[in-house]
Amino acid sequence: MLLFSVILYLLATLATGWYASRFVKTAGDFAVAGRKLPVFVVTSGLFATWFGSETVMGASSEFIEKGLMGVIEDPFGAALCLLLIGVFYARPLYKLNLLTFSDYFRFRFGKSAEWISAVFMIPSYFSWIAAQLVAMALLLQVLADIPFFWGITICTAVVVFYTYIGGMWSVSITDTVQTVIIIAGMLILTGVILERAGGFRAVTSGVPDHFWRILPEENSFKSWTVYLAAWMTIGLGSIPQQDVFQRVMSARSARTAVVSSLLASVMYFTVACMPLLIGLGGSLLYPSLLQGDTQMAIPLLVLQHMSTGMQILTFGALLSAILSTCSGAVLAPATVLAENLIKPLYRRKISDPVLLRIMRLSVILIALVSMSLALHKKHIFELVAESSALSLVALFVPLTAGLYWKRASLRGAILSMISGTAVWTYFEFFPGDYPSLIWGLAASLTGMLAGSLLSPHVRKRIA
């Protein structure tokens, strides 16, 4: 019954994508849904950007093992990211009427900045997509004993199908439906776990004192630096990511984009706390869940200790969360690849139908690369951290400086992207006392300041 329900759910998702394809007439429809979406749909999409395997399985695992200090990146950092986007980034970027972040780099700095930003942006998604594919494959392994390879293959095929045919329309419609399923599933499961465990107080008091610590225990420069790095990984690193940008740009007005970002921040933090409570309560009720891979604590908890109805609802919510995140993550780099790397190669002006075809083919290519990575790495939390760090050290500084510093120049942007990535890569291979992303961010900022102050070319400030 459970497996049948999961198959039925996946078929319904494909049908929704097929329905959404009727709205796709142009590349703009495919990339940003024609900029026609209302507040609730945009909010649901922004919420679904990260509420996937990282939150439900990865973050809950870290929370069980490390307490609040283990989940600073997500959900705290993710909620912060959406808040900052709503306050500082959504309005000025929406007014430019662009398809991608790299379009912004071309508009603000020049074509070479567009190309370099696209080259750095696209690889940042491979680990993120792979994390979602790994999570879906692990679920199929638990539900039907499907081998990991075939689980990855099946999940990739489902995501590619409805993203390929419907683009942002497909992603937005499925995100809206899946958000309702996610919230309902998490609410009911949280209530069941808290009731069985004796209430909220019983769950939250059955842990060590340091479990709820939200600040570093050691008051030293190093400990605070590591702590701030955790906040910045997703909190700042996901601001210049294309999947967030596309969802913001799909709003029907600048005000809708701002309001949706702020609402999504509150919604994300609220709903994302539920898997943490579920994982904690389940581990206290059933200590055996802590044996083996704690990423599977919630799925195993539901499968072993819940009724068939709860299993169907919960696994539907889990699949909803992961599919929503994965589809948007595949669409984002595919759009950048087509718009900012392939389109400029055409000597003559490219027609819209040809660009739309290239975007769809790019979806397949991005998915295949991510699939190969997923087959070689299985730790969800690590895959997610890798993706956010690269966008932080390469793109955050030039994006922010371009919007709010009139002296920011092409030379500064290029130096910022290259130096930030180079320094971060070096410390990834040769770790020091501080997180590599701190060194990379410092190098990115230094490159922007040095290049812009030395460059005689100054472009007009946008925001």
Number of C-alpha atoms within 10 A of each C-alpha: 10 18 13 9 15 18 12 12 17 18 13 13 23 21 14 19 27 17 16 22 21 12 16 20 15 16 24 19 20 27 29 25 27 20 19 14 23 15 20 16 21 30 31 27 33 30 33 30 24 31 28 28 28 28 27 29 23 26 28 31 27 23 21 26 15 15 22 19 20 18 23 25 25 29 26 20 22 29 25 24 25 29 22 17 25 23 13 15 23 24 21 13 21 23 13 13 13 18 23 25 26 29 23 21 24 17 16 24 24 18 17 15 26 23 20 20 28 24 17 18 25 21 17 21 28 26 24 28 28 32 31 33 31 28 30 25 27 21 21 22 16 15 16 11 12 16 13 19 15 13 22 24 16 16 21 26 14 18 26 23 18 25 27 26 21 27 34 34 29 29 29 29 23 26 30 20 16 25 23 13 20 25 18 15 20 22 15 14 22 21 16 16 23 20 14 12 16 12 14 15 10 14 22 14 11 12 14 9 9 12 18 15 12 14 13 14 11 9 9 9 9 13 15 15 14 17 18 16 22 22 21 24 28 29 27 25 27 27 25 25 25 26 28 26 24 27 30 31 31 30 26 18 18 18 15 22 27 25 19 28 32 22 20 26 24 16 17 27 19 13 18 26 19 21 23 26 22 26 30 26 27 27 20 18 17 14 11 12 21 18 9 9 10 20 26 21 28 25 22 17 20 20 19 12 12 16 10 13 10 18 22 22 21 24 24 20 23 26 24 26 28 27 30 29 27 31 32 30 27 30 30 28 29 27 29 28 25 20 22 24 16 14 19 14 10 8 7 8 9 12 10 13 12 13 19 23 14 19 28 23 14 22 27 20 17 23 26 18 15 22 24 15 19 27 16 10 14 18 16 24 21 15 24 26 19 17 25 26 25 27 29 30 34 33 32 23 28 32 22 16 20 26 20 14 16 15 21 29 29 27 24 28 32 25 25 31 30 21 22 30 25 18 20 28 18 14 18 14 9 9 12 11 8 14 18 21 28 23 20 29 29 17 24 31 24 18 24 28 23 15 21 25 16 12 15 12 13 16 16 14 14 15 15
